[in-house]
Amino acid sequence: MVDPAAFDFDVIVLGAGAAGLMAAIHAAERGRRVLLLEKGKKPGVKILMSGGTRCNITHDCDNRGIVEAFGPNGKFLHSALANFGVRDTINFFEAEGVATKVEDTGKIFPVSDRALDVLNALLRRLGRTTVKLTLNEPARDVVPLPEGGFRVVTDQRSPTCQHVVVTTGGLSFPGCGTTGDGYGFTKKFGHTIVPTRPALVPVTVQPTWIKELQGVTLPHIGLKVLDENKSLTARRGSTLFAHFGLTGPAPLDVSRAISGHATPTKLMLEVDLLPKVTEQAFDEFLRTQTAANGKQLLAGVMSEMLTRRVCDQLLQLSELPLDRRAAALSKVDRLKLVAAVKRLRLPVRGTLGYEKAEVTAGGVSLDEVDSRTMQSKRQPGLFLAGELLDLDGWIGGYNFQSAWSTGWLAGQNV
């Protein structure tokens, strides 16, 4: 076994994003000599872009709630969250002067609504350690040494270390520099890469009429992704209509089922515009209100429940004239409207891809990583954390919590 003092560093962390910063900070605070390599001009660029530049740092729930947001793979996070959970995240940032707030959706943001404050807190904490942060220096190769440890090759140098932590991110937001470098490093050591795909990404649909609703936000709708009438996933939440389709929390949450499908154009998006109202209740609303307000325009009656632009579009989809009076609504047409409101079908085109995706689904197989330490089961001394792993959760701060927690746990064990 090589004397640790013989290495240039105890730990080299690849990638100064959320997980990498946390891993470097914690390792250095434990007395490790750490080099943090970042390929870009600045650290934490994706942190600055996240949450509409507000940075949704975590979610207001217990650790079980975080686990559930990641589906079956979420159980991998139990140990990481036990070491550094939601409350630890809040305490970490508040200790650095970043007060937090909980919004109605459960999302936790800095009170300032400034992602820059979150990044600056991390950099302040980093600055109080001995970590050497180097920018504009991408790792080109990670070479295992015969007697243990690694040599990390960059264009400028080839330092040695006892441990390597790979936190290079996925493929989402490639403009941030996340180009999937870590997949190559880990494959070299025998890791399996679960096929990657965009997640938390806007959904594109085939109907051209959707652009008529561009800019309309509905605060609470239901969405299902159907494959030959079988539901692949379903979510409720806020949705923004765009010229290409749908964006906002609910569409982003269901998008992984679309991007992961072999033929997305065979899928159907079923929209429930009033998920808190049953079909029977909406039918009764139309029946009673059109009878009571017969001289009003039908769209005007419906606008008690939905925005006028949406009502006008629903009438057109139901082949009803916009000047139809409420009293003239037949039972057949009433049922058409009920179906349009509660089961609006939108043939899917696809998604906007990695360029607009907030996270990457797929990645390094979790079966090959020790969830108690974040160490590779394929290569001793190699640690993996963050979006590189086959973990992707719902929108709402869950993915950042995964990054903080797995990064911290890696830093704990190097």
C-alpha positions as CSV (number, residue, x, y, z in Angstrom):
1,M,0.0,0.0,0.0
2,V,1.4,3.4,-1.0
3,D,2.0,5.9,1.8
4,P,-0.8,8.6,1.4
5,A,1.8,11.3,1.8
6,A,3.4,10.1,-1.5
7,F,0.4,11.3,-3.5
8,D,0.1,14.9,-4.7
9,F,-3.4,15.0,-3.2
10,D,-5.5,12.8,-1.0
11,V,-8.6,13.5,-3.1
12,I,-9.2,14.9,-6.6
13,V,-12.8,15.9,-7.3
14,L,-13.9,16.2,-10.9
15,G,-16.5,18.8,-11.5
16,A,-17.4,21.8,-9.3
17,G,-21.2,21.6,-9.4
18,A,-23.5,21.0,-6.5
19,A,-22.2,17.5,-5.6
20,G,-18.6,18.3,-6.3
21,L,-18.5,21.4,-4.2
22,M,-20.1,19.6,-1.3
23,A,-17.8,16.6,-1.6
24,A,-14.7,18.8,-1.7
25,I,-15.9,20.9,1.2
26,H,-16.6,18.0,3.4
27,A,-13.4,16.1,2.5
28,A,-11.3,19.1,3.2
29,E,-13.0,19.8,6.5
30,R,-12.0,16.3,7.5
31,G,-8.4,17.2,6.9
32,R,-8.0,15.8,3.4
33,R,-5.8,17.5,0.8
34,V,-8.2,18.2,-2.0
35,L,-7.9,19.4,-5.6
36,L,-11.2,20.4,-7.2
37,L,-11.0,20.4,-11.0
38,E,-13.6,22.3,-13.0
39,K,-13.6,22.3,-16.8
40,G,-15.5,25.6,-17.1
41,K,-14.7,29.2,-16.5
42,K,-16.8,29.3,-13.3
43,P,-17.9,26.9,-10.6
44,G,-21.6,26.1,-10.0
45,V,-22.9,27.4,-13.3
46,K,-26.0,25.1,-13.2
47,I,-26.7,26.3,-9.7
48,L,-27.0,29.8,-11.0
49,M,-29.4,28.8,-13.8
50,S,-31.6,26.6,-11.6
51,G,-35.1,27.5,-10.5
52,G,-35.3,30.4,-12.8
53,T,-32.1,31.7,-11.2
54,R,-33.7,31.4,-7.8
55,C,-32.2,27.9,-6.9
56,N,-34.7,25.5,-5.4
57,I,-32.2,24.1,-2.9
58,T,-34.4,21.3,-1.5
59,H,-38.0,20.3,-0.6
60,D,-40.0,20.7,2.6
61,C,-40.5,17.0,3.5
62,D,-38.8,14.3,5.5
63,N,-36.1,12.0,4.0
64,R,-38.8,9.5,3.0
65,G,-40.4,12.1,0.9
66,I,-37.1,12.7,-0.9
67,V,-36.7,9.0,-1.5
68,E,-40.2,8.6,-2.9
69,A,-39.6,11.4,-5.5
70,F,-37.0,9.2,-7.2
71,G,-39.3,6.1,-7.6
72,P,-37.8,2.6,-7.2
73,N,-34.2,3.9,-7.4
74,G,-34.9,6.3,-4.5
75,K,-34.0,3.7,-1.9
76,F,-30.4,4.1,-2.9
77,L,-30.5,7.5,-1.1
78,H,-31.3,6.2,2.4
79,S,-27.8,6.3,3.7
80,A,-26.9,9.6,2.0
81,L,-29.9,11.3,3.4
82,A,-29.3,9.8,6.9
83,N,-25.9,11.5,6.8
84,F,-27.0,14.8,5.2
85,G,-30.7,15.3,4.8
86,V,-33.2,18.1,4.2
87,R,-32.6,19.8,7.6
88,D,-28.9,19.5,7.2
89,T,-29.1,21.3,3.9
90,I,-31.1,24.1,5.3
91,N,-28.8,24.4,8.3
92,F,-25.7,24.4,6.0
93,F,-26.9,27.4,4.0
94,E,-28.5,29.3,6.9
95,A,-25.1,29.0,8.7
96,E,-23.6,30.8,5.7
97,G,-26.2,33.6,5.9
98,V,-28.7,32.3,3.3
99,A,-32.1,32.4,5.0
100,T,-34.6,30.1,3.4
101,K,-38.4,30.0,2.8
102,V,-40.9,27.4,2.0
103,E,-43.4,28.1,-0.8
104,D,-46.9,26.7,-1.2
105,T,-45.6,23.9,-3.4
106,G,-43.2,22.7,-0.7
107,K,-40.2,24.1,-2.7
108,I,-37.5,25.6,-0.5
109,F,-35.7,28.7,-1.9
110,P,-33.4,31.4,-0.5
111,V,-35.5,34.3,0.9
112,S,-33.5,36.5,-1.5
113,D,-34.7,34.5,-4.5
114,R,-31.1,34.7,-5.7
115,A,-29.3,31.5,-6.8
116,L,-26.1,33.6,-6.6
117,D,-26.5,33.7,-2.8
118,V,-26.6,29.9,-2.7
119,L,-23.4,29.5,-4.9
120,N,-21.6,32.2,-2.9
121,A,-22.4,30.4,0.3
122,L,-20.8,27.3,-1.0
123,L,-17.8,29.2,-2.3
124,R,-17.4,30.9,1.1
125,R,-17.4,27.6,2.9
126,L,-15.0,26.2,0.3
127,G,-12.7,29.3,0.8
128,R,-12.3,28.5,4.5
129,T,-10.8,25.1,3.6
130,T,-7.5,24.2,2.0
131,V,-9.2,23.0,-1.2
132,K,-7.4,24.0,-4.4
133,L,-10.1,25.0,-6.9
134,T,-8.8,25.1,-10.5
135,L,-11.0,26.4,-13.4
136,N,-10.6,25.8,-17.1
137,E,-8.9,22.5,-16.4
138,P,-10.9,19.5,-17.6
139,A,-9.8,16.0,-16.7
140,R,-8.8,14.1,-19.8
141,D,-8.2,10.7,-18.2
142,V,-8.2,8.9,-14.9
143,V,-5.5,6.3,-14.7
144,P,-5.3,3.7,-11.9
145,L,-1.8,3.2,-10.4
146,P,-0.4,-0.3,-10.0
147,E,0.0,0.0,-6.2
148,G,-3.3,1.9,-5.6
149,G,-4.4,5.4,-6.2
150,F,-4.9,7.3,-9.4
151,R,-3.2,9.7,-11.8
152,V,-5.6,12.3,-13.2
153,V,-4.5,13.6,-16.6
154,T,-5.3,17.2,-17.6
155,D,-3.9,19.3,-20.4
156,Q,-1.7,21.1,-17.9
157,R,-0.5,18.3,-15.5
158,S,-1.0,14.8,-14.2
159,P,-1.4,14.9,-10.4
160,T,-1.7,11.7,-8.3
161,C,-4.2,11.1,-5.6
162,Q,-5.5,8.3,-3.3
163,H,-9.1,8.9,-4.1
164,V,-11.1,10.3,-7.1
165,V,-14.6,11.7,-6.8
166,V,-16.4,11.9,-10.1
167,T,-19.2,14.6,-10.0
168,T,-19.2,15.7,-13.6
169,G,-23.0,15.7,-14.0
170,G,-25.1,14.4,-16.8
171,L,-26.0,15.7,-20.2
172,S,-28.7,18.3,-19.4
173,F,-28.1,22.0,-20.0
174,P,-24.9,21.3,-22.2
175,G,-24.3,25.0,-22.3
176,C,-23.2,24.7,-18.6
177,G,-20.4,22.3,-19.7
178,T,-22.2,19.1,-18.7
179,T,-21.3,17.0,-21.7
180,G,-21.3,13.6,-20.0
181,D,-17.5,13.3,-19.5
182,G,-18.0,11.2,-16.4
183,Y,-19.7,8.4,-18.3
184,G,-16.5,7.7,-20.2
185,F,-14.3,7.7,-17.0
186,T,-16.6,5.3,-15.2
187,K,-17.1,2.9,-18.2
188,K,-13.4,2.6,-18.3
189,F,-13.5,1.1,-14.8
190,G,-16.2,-1.4,-15.8
191,H,-19.3,0.5,-14.9
192,T,-22.6,0.0,-16.7
193,I,-24.3,3.1,-18.0
194,V,-28.1,2.9,-17.9
195,P,-29.2,4.6,-21.1
196,T,-29.5,8.3,-20.6
197,R,-32.4,10.5,-21.6
198,P,-33.6,14.0,-20.9
199,A,-35.8,14.5,-17.8
200,L,-37.6,17.5,-16.3
201,V,-37.9,18.8,-19.9
202,P,-40.7,20.6,-21.7
203,V,-43.0,18.4,-23.8
204,T,-43.8,19.0,-27.4
205,V,-47.1,18.0,-28.9
206,Q,-48.5,17.5,-32.5
207,P,-51.6,19.7,-32.6
208,T,-50.8,23.1,-34.1
209,W,-53.7,24.8,-32.3
210,I,-51.7,24.6,-29.0
211,K,-49.9,27.8,-30.0
212,E,-53.3,29.6,-29.7
213,L,-52.9,29.1,-25.9
214,Q,-49.3,30.3,-25.7
215,G,-48.7,32.1,-22.5
216,V,-51.7,30.7,-20.6
217,T,-50.9,29.2,-17.2
218,L,-53.2,26.9,-15.4
219,P,-52.2,26.5,-11.8
220,H,-53.5,23.0,-11.3
221,I,-54.2,20.4,-14.0
222,G,-53.8,16.7,-14.3
223,L,-51.6,15.0,-16.9
224,K,-51.3,11.4,-17.9
225,V,-48.9,9.9,-20.5
226,L,-50.8,7.1,-22.3
227,D,-49.3,4.3,-24.4
228,E,-52.3,2.6,-26.2
229,N,-54.5,3.8,-23.3
230,K,-52.2,2.4,-20.6
231,S,-51.0,5.1,-18.2
232,L,-47.2,5.3,-18.0
233,T,-47.2,8.1,-15.5
234,A,-49.5,10.8,-14.1
235,R,-48.9,14.0,-12.2
236,R,-50.8,17.1,-11.1
237,G,-49.5,20.7,-11.0
238,S,-49.0,24.0,-12.7
239,T,-48.8,24.0,-16.5
240,L,-47.8,26.7,-19.0
241,F,-49.0,26.4,-22.6
242,A,-46.2,27.2,-25.1
243,H,-46.1,27.4,-28.9
244,F,-44.5,23.9,-29.0
245,G,-46.6,22.2,-26.3
246,L,-46.5,22.2,-22.5
247,T,-44.0,23.3,-19.8
248,G,-44.1,23.9,-16.1
249,P,-44.0,21.5,-13.2
250,A,-46.6,18.9,-14.2
251,P,-45.3,18.5,-17.8
252,L,-41.7,18.4,-16.7
253,D,-42.5,15.7,-14.1
254,V,-44.1,13.4,-16.8
255,S,-41.5,14.1,-19.4
256,R,-39.1,11.2,-18.5
257,A,-41.8,8.7,-19.6
258,I,-41.8,10.4,-23.0
259,S,-38.1,10.8,-23.5
260,G,-37.6,7.2,-22.4
261,H,-40.1,5.7,-24.9
262,A,-38.8,4.1,-28.1
263,T,-41.4,5.9,-30.2
264,P,-42.7,9.0,-28.4
265,T,-45.0,9.9,-31.3
266,K,-47.1,6.9,-30.4
267,L,-47.9,8.3,-27.0
268,M,-50.8,10.4,-26.0
269,L,-50.9,13.2,-23.4
270,E,-54.3,13.2,-21.6
271,V,-55.0,16.5,-19.9
272,D,-57.5,17.0,-17.1
273,L,-58.1,20.7,-17.0
274,L,-60.1,20.5,-13.8
275,P,-58.7,17.6,-11.7
276,K,-60.5,18.7,-8.5
277,V,-63.9,18.5,-10.2
278,T,-65.4,15.2,-11.3
279,E,-66.9,14.6,-14.7
280,Q,-70.3,14.3,-13.2
281,A,-69.9,17.6,-11.2
282,F,-68.7,19.5,-14.3
283,D,-71.5,18.1,-16.4
284,E,-74.0,19.2,-13.7
285,F,-72.3,22.7,-13.6
286,L,-72.8,23.0,-17.4
287,R,-76.4,21.8,-17.2
288,T,-77.5,24.1,-14.4
289,Q,-75.5,27.2,-15.3
290,T,-76.5,27.1,-19.0
291,A,-80.2,26.8,-17.9
292,A,-79.9,29.6,-15.5
293,N,-77.9,31.9,-17.8
294,G,-79.3,31.0,-21.2
295,K,-78.7,34.4,-22.8
296,Q,-75.0,34.5,-22.0
297,L,-72.4,33.2,-24.3
298,L,-71.5,29.6,-23.6
299,A,-67.8,30.5,-23.3
300,G,-68.8,33.1,-20.7
301,V,-70.5,30.6,-18.5
302,M,-67.6,28.2,-18.8
303,S,-65.1,31.0,-17.9
304,E,-66.3,30.7,-14.3
305,M,-64.2,27.5,-14.2
306,L,-61.5,28.2,-16.8
307,T,-59.8,31.1,-18.4
308,R,-61.7,32.6,-21.4
309,R,-58.9,31.7,-23.9
310,V,-59.1,28.1,-22.9
311,C,-62.9,28.1,-23.1
312,D,-62.8,29.5,-26.6
313,Q,-60.3,26.9,-27.7
314,L,-62.4,24.1,-26.1
315,L,-65.5,25.3,-28.0
316,Q,-63.5,25.1,-31.3
317,L,-62.2,21.7,-30.5
318,S,-65.8,20.5,-29.8
319,E,-66.8,22.1,-33.2
320,L,-69.1,24.6,-31.5
321,P,-69.3,28.3,-32.6
322,L,-67.8,30.9,-30.3
323,D,-71.1,32.8,-30.4
324,R,-73.1,29.8,-29.2
325,R,-75.6,30.9,-26.5
326,A,-75.7,28.9,-23.3
327,A,-79.4,28.0,-23.8
328,A,-78.6,26.4,-27.1
329,L,-76.2,23.8,-25.6
330,S,-77.5,20.3,-26.4
331,K,-76.8,17.3,-24.3
332,V,-74.6,15.8,-27.0
333,D,-72.5,19.0,-27.2
334,R,-72.5,19.3,-23.4
335,L,-70.9,15.8,-23.1
336,K,-68.4,16.8,-25.8
337,L,-67.3,19.7,-23.7
338,V,-67.1,17.6,-20.6
339,A,-64.8,15.2,-22.4
340,A,-62.7,18.0,-23.7
341,V,-62.2,19.5,-20.2
342,K,-61.6,16.2,-18.4
343,R,-60.0,14.1,-21.0
344,L,-58.3,16.4,-23.6
345,R,-56.1,14.2,-25.8
346,L,-52.8,15.7,-27.2
347,P,-50.8,13.4,-29.5
348,V,-47.2,13.7,-28.4
349,R,-44.3,14.8,-30.6
350,G,-41.5,14.5,-28.0
351,T,-39.5,16.8,-25.8
352,L,-37.1,19.8,-26.2
353,G,-34.2,17.5,-25.4
354,Y,-31.1,17.8,-23.3
355,E,-30.7,21.5,-24.2
356,K,-33.8,22.4,-22.1
357,A,-33.7,19.5,-19.7
358,E,-33.1,20.2,-16.0
359,V,-31.7,16.8,-15.2
360,T,-30.6,13.6,-16.9
361,A,-32.3,10.3,-16.4
362,G,-30.2,7.2,-16.6
363,G,-26.5,7.1,-15.7
364,V,-24.1,5.0,-13.7
365,S,-26.0,1.9,-12.5
366,L,-26.7,2.1,-8.8
367,D,-26.0,-1.7,-8.4
368,E,-22.4,-0.9,-9.0
369,V,-22.0,1.8,-6.3
370,D,-22.0,1.3,-2.5
371,S,-24.9,3.4,-1.3
372,R,-23.3,3.6,2.2
373,T,-20.1,5.3,1.0
374,M,-20.6,6.3,-2.7
375,Q,-17.6,4.2,-3.5
376,S,-17.5,2.2,-6.8
377,K,-17.9,-1.5,-6.4
378,R,-15.8,-1.9,-9.6
379,Q,-12.8,0.2,-8.6
380,P,-11.6,0.8,-5.0
381,G,-10.9,4.5,-4.3
382,L,-13.3,5.7,-7.0
383,F,-16.3,7.6,-5.7
384,L,-19.3,8.8,-7.7
385,A,-22.0,11.4,-6.8
386,G,-24.6,13.7,-8.2
387,E,-26.4,13.6,-11.5
388,L,-23.9,11.2,-13.0
389,L,-25.8,8.4,-11.1
390,D,-28.9,6.7,-12.3
391,L,-31.1,9.0,-10.2
392,D,-33.7,11.5,-11.3
393,G,-36.5,12.9,-9.2
394,W,-39.5,15.1,-9.6
395,I,-39.2,18.9,-9.9
396,G,-39.2,20.7,-6.6
397,G,-35.6,20.6,-5.2
398,Y,-35.4,16.8,-4.9
399,N,-32.5,16.5,-7.4
400,F,-30.5,19.2,-5.6
401,Q,-31.0,17.3,-2.4
402,S,-29.7,14.2,-4.0
403,A,-26.6,16.1,-5.2
404,W,-25.9,17.7,-1.8
405,S,-26.4,14.4,0.0
406,T,-24.4,12.1,-2.3
407,G,-21.6,14.7,-2.5
408,W,-21.5,15.0,1.3
409,L,-21.4,11.2,1.7
410,A,-18.6,10.8,-0.8
411,G,-16.7,13.6,1.0
412,Q,-17.3,11.7,4.3
413,N,-15.6,8.5,3.0
414,V,-12.6,9.6,1.0
